[in-house]
């Protein structure tokens, strides 16, 4: 199964359209948050345009909101039946679970910054409900202590997600949030992918099967 992974779109409609035109053979699109940016005028209209483009692709689409996506964006995902935040989605032999939002440095306020403890508790509960041996976590905030969460040399990711990786059998974590930490990493047998920001023209293509193939583009 080919999967197109997008994150940190930040309202970049043209970039989304360009990527979709280039990548036409995927059965699933996963969006790891920050679909738009609430500081922009008519951010909700832009988000609707992006969701419409994704829906017109004819592929399965699942998305979590990012820290820049407010309650209206979450409602939009729910209304379009593509929300993965606090949900489980099964496709072929894989099960996908999601949790959105992300914390920012002290003094910076964004619309959706859930506590790290909640991220861990919700994801653990979702994992307990899964039945497949092939499990994928989609989290806007990356796990702490990997190459996916580094800002100016500091690791700023989720401690609870990192602990969950150590405690549970998770094949793959897809994340975003930290634009400069575009990477493929591995920790405790779990592959971690941060595809970078769509606004900067970056994304990833995965092949999920007996072997995991990852192409950062």
C-alpha positions as CSV (number, residue, x, y, z in Angstrom):
1,X,0.0,0.0,0.0
2,X,1.4,3.4,-1.0
3,X,0.9,6.2,1.4
4,X,1.3,10.0,0.7
5,X,2.4,11.8,3.9
6,X,1.8,15.5,4.3
7,X,2.4,17.8,7.3
8,X,2.6,21.5,8.2
9,X,0.7,22.7,5.1
10,X,0.0,26.1,6.7
11,X,-2.5,27.1,4.1
12,X,-0.3,26.3,1.1
13,X,-3.1,25.4,-1.4
14,X,-0.9,25.6,-4.5
15,X,1.7,23.3,-3.0
16,X,-0.9,20.7,-2.1
17,X,-2.4,20.8,-5.6
18,X,1.1,20.4,-7.1
19,X,2.0,17.4,-4.9
20,X,-1.4,15.7,-5.7
21,X,-0.8,16.2,-9.4
22,X,2.6,14.6,-9.1
23,X,1.7,11.7,-6.8
24,X,-1.3,10.0,-8.3
25,X,-0.8,6.3,-7.3
26,X,-1.4,6.3,-3.6
27,X,-4.2,4.6,-1.8
28,X,-4.0,6.7,1.4
29,X,-3.1,10.2,2.3
30,X,-2.1,11.0,5.9
31,X,-1.9,14.6,7.1
32,X,0.0,15.1,10.4
33,X,-1.4,18.6,11.2
34,X,-1.2,22.3,10.7
35,X,-3.5,22.3,7.7
36,X,-3.7,26.0,7.9
37,X,-2.7,28.9,10.2
38,X,-5.3,30.7,12.3
39,X,-3.3,34.0,12.1
40,X,-4.2,34.3,8.4
41,X,-7.4,36.0,7.1
42,X,-10.0,33.5,6.0
43,X,-8.0,30.6,7.3
44,X,-11.1,28.4,7.5
45,X,-11.9,29.1,3.8
46,X,-8.3,28.0,3.0
47,X,-8.7,24.9,5.1
48,X,-11.9,24.0,3.3
49,X,-10.2,24.4,-0.1
50,X,-7.3,22.1,1.0
51,X,-9.7,19.5,2.4
52,X,-11.7,19.6,-0.8
53,X,-8.5,19.1,-2.9
54,X,-7.6,16.1,-0.8
55,X,-11.1,14.7,-1.1
56,X,-11.1,15.1,-4.9
57,X,-8.0,12.9,-5.1
58,X,-10.2,9.8,-4.8
59,X,-8.1,8.3,-2.2
60,X,-8.6,7.5,1.5
61,X,-7.7,10.6,3.6
62,X,-7.1,10.8,7.3
63,X,-5.8,13.8,9.2
64,X,-5.0,15.2,12.7
65,X,-5.1,18.9,13.5
66,X,-1.9,20.7,14.4
67,X,-1.3,23.3,17.0
68,X,-2.2,26.0,14.5
69,X,-5.6,24.4,13.8
70,X,-8.4,25.5,16.0
71,X,-11.7,23.9,16.9
72,X,-13.3,25.0,13.6
73,X,-10.6,23.0,11.7
74,X,-11.3,19.9,13.8
75,X,-15.0,20.3,13.1
76,X,-14.1,20.5,9.4
77,X,-12.2,17.2,9.6
78,X,-15.0,15.5,11.4
79,X,-17.7,16.8,9.0
80,X,-15.6,15.5,6.0
81,X,-15.1,12.1,7.8
82,X,-11.3,12.4,7.6
83,X,-10.6,13.1,11.3
84,X,-8.0,10.8,12.9
85,X,-7.6,12.8,16.1
86,X,-8.5,10.4,19.0
87,X,-9.6,7.8,16.4
88,X,-8.7,4.5,14.8
89,X,-8.7,3.8,11.1
90,X,-8.1,0.4,9.6
91,X,-7.0,-0.2,6.0
92,X,-5.8,-3.6,4.8
93,X,-3.6,-5.1,7.5
94,X,-2.7,-1.8,9.1
95,X,-4.4,0.2,11.9
96,X,-3.8,3.9,12.3
97,X,-4.4,5.9,15.4
98,X,-4.0,9.7,15.8
99,X,-3.6,12.6,18.2
100,X,-3.2,16.2,17.1
101,X,-2.0,19.5,18.5
102,X,1.4,20.3,19.7
103,X,3.1,22.4,22.4
104,X,5.1,25.5,21.8
105,X,7.8,27.3,23.7
106,X,6.9,29.4,26.7
107,X,5.5,32.8,25.7
108,X,4.1,31.4,22.4
109,X,0.4,30.7,22.3
110,X,-1.3,28.7,19.5
111,X,-4.9,27.4,19.3
112,X,-4.4,23.7,20.1
113,X,-1.8,22.7,22.7
114,X,-3.0,19.7,24.6
115,X,-1.1,18.5,27.7
116,X,1.5,15.8,26.9
117,X,-0.1,13.5,29.5
118,X,-3.3,13.5,27.6
119,X,-1.5,12.6,24.4
120,X,0.0,9.6,26.0
121,X,-3.2,8.5,27.8
122,X,-5.4,8.7,24.7
123,X,-2.9,7.0,22.4
124,X,-2.4,4.2,24.9
125,X,-6.2,3.7,25.1
126,X,-6.5,3.6,21.3
127,X,-3.6,1.1,21.1
128,X,-5.4,-1.2,23.5
129,X,-8.4,-1.2,21.1
130,X,-6.4,-2.2,18.1
131,X,-6.2,-5.8,16.8
132,X,-3.6,-5.7,14.1
133,X,0.1,-6.4,14.5
134,X,0.8,-3.5,12.2
135,X,0.1,-0.2,14.0
136,X,0.8,3.3,12.9
137,X,0.6,6.4,15.1
138,X,0.0,9.8,13.5
139,X,0.9,12.6,16.0
140,X,1.5,16.2,15.1
141,X,4.1,16.5,17.9
142,X,7.1,14.2,17.4
143,X,8.4,11.8,20.1
144,X,11.1,13.3,22.3
145,X,14.7,12.2,21.9
146,X,14.8,11.5,18.2
147,X,16.1,13.4,15.2
148,X,12.5,14.4,14.5
149,X,12.1,16.8,17.4
150,X,15.3,18.9,17.4
151,X,15.2,22.7,17.7
152,X,18.5,24.6,18.0
153,X,20.1,21.4,19.4
154,X,17.3,20.8,22.0
155,X,14.9,17.9,21.9
156,X,11.4,19.4,22.4
157,X,9.0,16.5,21.5
158,X,6.5,14.4,23.5
159,X,7.9,12.5,26.4
160,X,4.7,10.4,26.6
161,X,4.8,9.4,23.0
162,X,8.5,8.4,23.4
163,X,7.6,6.3,26.5
164,X,4.7,4.7,24.5
165,X,7.2,3.7,21.8
166,X,9.3,1.9,24.4
167,X,6.3,0.2,26.0
168,X,4.2,-0.8,23.0
169,X,4.7,-2.6,19.7
170,X,4.4,0.3,17.2
171,X,5.6,-0.1,13.6
172,X,5.7,3.5,12.6
173,X,5.2,7.0,14.0
174,X,4.3,9.8,11.5
175,X,4.7,13.3,12.9
176,X,5.4,16.9,12.0
177,X,5.5,20.2,13.9
178,X,9.3,20.7,13.8
179,X,9.9,21.9,10.2
180,X,13.6,21.8,10.5
181,X,13.7,18.2,11.7
182,X,12.7,16.5,8.5
183,X,14.0,13.0,9.0
184,X,13.6,9.2,9.1
185,X,14.7,7.8,12.4
186,X,14.4,4.6,14.4
187,X,14.0,4.1,18.1
188,X,13.2,0.9,20.0
189,X,12.3,-0.8,16.7
190,X,9.8,1.9,15.7
191,X,10.4,4.0,12.6
192,X,9.8,7.7,13.0
193,X,9.1,9.9,10.0
194,X,8.9,13.7,9.9
195,X,8.3,14.6,6.3
196,X,8.9,18.3,6.7
197,X,6.6,21.2,5.7
198,X,4.4,21.1,2.6
199,X,4.7,24.9,2.6
200,X,8.3,24.3,1.8
201,X,7.5,21.8,-0.9
202,X,8.3,18.8,1.3
203,X,6.5,15.5,1.9
204,X,7.0,11.8,2.0
205,X,5.9,8.7,0.2
206,X,5.7,5.3,2.0
207,X,5.3,1.8,0.9
208,X,3.6,-0.2,3.7
209,X,4.0,-4.0,3.4
210,X,6.2,-6.7,4.5
211,X,9.0,-4.2,4.2
212,X,8.7,-0.5,5.0
213,X,10.0,1.8,2.2
214,X,10.3,5.6,2.9
215,X,11.1,8.3,0.4
216,X,11.4,11.9,1.6
217,X,10.7,14.2,-1.3
